[in-house]
Amino acid sequence: MKAIVYERTGDPSVLELVDRPVPEPGAGEVLVRMAVSGVNPTDWKSRRSSAPDGWQIPGQDGAGVVEAVGEGVDPDLIGERVWIWEAAWQRPWGTSAEYTLVPVRQAVRLGDAPFELGAALGIPFLTAHRCLTAGEFMPDTLRAGALADHTVLVQGGAGAVGNAAVQLARWADATVVATVSSAEKAQLAAAAGASHVINYREQDVVEEVRRIAPDGVHTIVEVAPARNAAVDVQVLRHGGAVCVYADDGGADLTIPVRPLMVPNARWQFVLVYTEPKAAKAQGVKDVAAAAGQGALRVGAEAGLPLHHYPLAETSAAHQAVEDATVGKVLVRTSDA
């Protein structure tokens, strides 16, 4: 099979297209013939900072068809279209290859949904799910109506996780306020389903959010906590939560104690790989349900433009994500 591999850390040039034997699934594993691999910031960050133990195929997310199953796995899964999450987490078999191996629980039935959607579901939507279920006011599970009478603020509504948060929150019937930095990104957030869109370069975010939600918002999905902390403090309702999934490039975060103590506010930090197992399992279940109901979409019409690359150009795909390309970067791995 063809696979992208790196054996040392570095820039995208360390990624090589090589021939590897097609692996055999072990007990509890499935072999998936990949169709599309999704590229996330975590892929290039790992490539630059985490030396592999010998070699590593990058790519946590993807979609394809189950080709074979290992001992203890239902053979009826063979031929099923699936989406994959965390393929390369503490394993060498990522999704940037013609085939990959994952534990069976990490291959989720996709049904008739497009492979492009499946390749976009893992990290962004599972991260967004955790952000929408970790607060004091928030339910443990998402479904239609679960967030009725809730107001959610998505800081950075045109990013991949921001887009996922908008889509999931709207599926659950929340009022969703999204912030963006340009008119073009405002169109994307609106296309994703945001109820209100605020251009923070031109509008006063606190004033606008308080106009929409006079009592404050129930939860904030936060991409830039160091930059937005002062705003977040002013728009949270009593018992509200700020759910932080990114780190402003490593910037330190300073928050005022008393203004957050009085309303019993929560700051919740989110890393999808290490979130509690029960929360992860519920996230997979809920995201699969939303996708199965047709509530999740990709493409410009869903506020998430797609950027396609062939497998041989995975290095260019990684560079596009490093350059903060707006939308979802996908690698076509085969014609599965």
Disulfide bonds with the S-S distance in Angstrom:
none
